[in-house]
Amino acid sequence: MRAMICEHHGGPEQVVPGELPLPEPGPGEVRIRVRACGINFPDVLMVAGRYQAQPPLPFAPGAEVAGEIDLCADDSGFAAGQRVLAFCHSGGLAEYVVVNASQVVAIPDAMPFDIAAAFILTYGTSWHALRQRARLVAGERLLVLGAAGGVGLAAVELGALAGAEVIAVASTEDKRALAADHGAAHTLGYDDLKARLKALTGGDGVDVIFDPVGGDSFEQALRASARGGRALVVGFAAGNIPTVPMNLPLLKGCSIVGVFWGQFTEHEPHTAAANHRQLMRWYVDGRLRPHIDRAYPFGRAADALERLASREARGKVVVTGP
């Protein structure tokens, strides 16, 4: 089958057209005819050989897909021809991918494949982070770093939906405007972040920090945490894993909480499935508005990865086809 393959670790240009064996589903699995594949920052890290769960070479990147079920095991709970989205860790940039049925979600006919492929990883990660890891409640202040990226923008939407006062941080005015359009009550740049957060909150600080960026901004945000605050470690798009003085959580009485959504879906599949059902209900009701920055044809998957790697994307990047 046709696939976009990484044979050598490096930059996005390492992803080139090729062929992979057609995968066969086993017990509890389904095979999906891929119509669209969402591109996420972990894909960039996998191609570079720097992700914490690295597939063996050669591989097709792409962790989330949408399409139709082509073949399925009798015990999968699905049927051939169903329209679905799925989380697949890797392998999504191919004609077909095999996925455990627990990672598959049926989608309504009104949900386009490109939107479906931009949905589960970002909203799934963000809702797990806010719901299970931070236990965000209405009325709290939620700070979102990287607020115009895929998971950041989803966190802005979901935080606002949960009744939080959302403070969105992004690097440019157009990115901040996008975050405001998706529910942020306040928007800031990264300059002098601690002082500006203190001023904005009247010195009280923020209750929850959602950080998919890493780098120096994490410590600045942590210094602006409220007592009892929760700092969510979601990712490291800046490229640097932050180190912080460990007296800060002691003095603030705050927590630093890790978020690894892929692992969560494997270890707590029933809770993850309930999250997915809730997210899909909100989408059907028009309360979630996935934002696609750009859609690329299958043969330009490397360009899609490069747009994400350069941090130019606002919202999600999608590859359609093959």
Secondary structure, 3 states (H helix, E strand, C coil): CEEEEECCCCCHHHEEEEECCCCCCCCCEEEEEEEEEEECHHHHHHHHCCCCCCCCCCECCCCEEEEEEEEECCCCCCCCCCEEEEECCCCCCECEEEEEHHHEEECCCCCCHHHHHCCHHHHHHHHHHHHHHCCCCCCCEEEECCCCCHHHHHHHHHHHHCCCEEEEECCCHHHHHHHHHCCCCEEECCCCHHHHHHHHCCCCCEEEEEECCCCCHHHHHHHCEEEEEEEEECCCCCCCCCCCCCHHHHHHCCEEEECCHHHHHHHCHHHHHHHHHHHHHHHHCCCCCCCEEEEEEHHHHHHHHHHHHCCCCCCEEEEECC
